[in-house]
Amino acid sequence: MIIVQVNGQSQSCASETLLPDFLINLGFNLRLIAVEHNGEIVHRHCWEQTYVKTGDRLEVVTIVGGG
């Protein structure tokens, strides 16, 4: 197991976990979020090639519609 910071809180997951799988396990709707990984925005098309590693810092922002 590894520890990853998500929005300032420690979360654990198995090593070699892909970013989208990790986010789904945390309950995020992938269609409604933007992700910053260690200070860099991760473009959606790169998510499937991005693995979370111990010590990583993720900021996840939920997109909210409105008028």
Secondary structure by P-SEA (a helix, b strand, c coil): cbbbbcccbbbbbcccccaaaaaaaacccccccccccccccccccccccccccccbbbbbbbbbbcc
